[in-house]
Amino acid sequence: MFFSLNADNRLMVHDMTNGHVGSICGLMWNDTEAAVMCRHLGLPGPGSATILQRSQNFSRGLFAINCTGNELDAFDCDLATSDISNGMCGNLGDAALNCGTRGKSVRLEAYMNGSYDCH
């Protein structure tokens, strides 16, 4: 699994096992999670969370990200892979973030075994 930002700073999650690319539900998305995600992506902070209108072009890759703020890696946060919103994520907006390089698309692959490959 890895995370990326698309052209409108929508946070995307990529599942390397099946090639699925999905958006992240804005449920519980705030500046704490955005700051951790900016660190994870190697982008300058502080991160600020935004919610974009739900794009029907993408299915959900994650239903929530919940961080304490001290994590260096997004995979240390709680990542909800199933719908914990009782169906609300179908209509809630998509998580997006600004990390001081607004509009710059960055990709960082973070493998579950802890090795990283930046592009």
Stockholm file with secondary structure:
# STOCKHOLM 1.0

chainA/1-119         MFFSLNADNRLMVHDMTNGHVGSICGLMWNDTEAAVMCRHLGLPGPGSATILQRSQNFSRGLFAINCTGNELDAFDCDLATSDISNGMCGNLGDAALNCGTRGKSVRLEAYMNGSYDCH
#=GR chainA/1-119 SS CEEEECTTCBEEEECTTTCCEEEEBCTTCCHHHHHHHHHHHTCCSCCEEEEECCCTTSEEEESEEECCSCCSSGGGSEEECSCCSTTGGGTSCEEEEECSSTTCCCEEEECTTSCEEEC
#=GC SS_cons         CEEEECTTCBEEEECTTTCCEEEEBCTTCCHHHHHHHHHHHTCCSCCEEEEECCCTTSEEEESEEECCSCCSSGGGSEEECSCCSTTGGGTSCEEEEECSSTTCCCEEEECTTSCEEEC
//
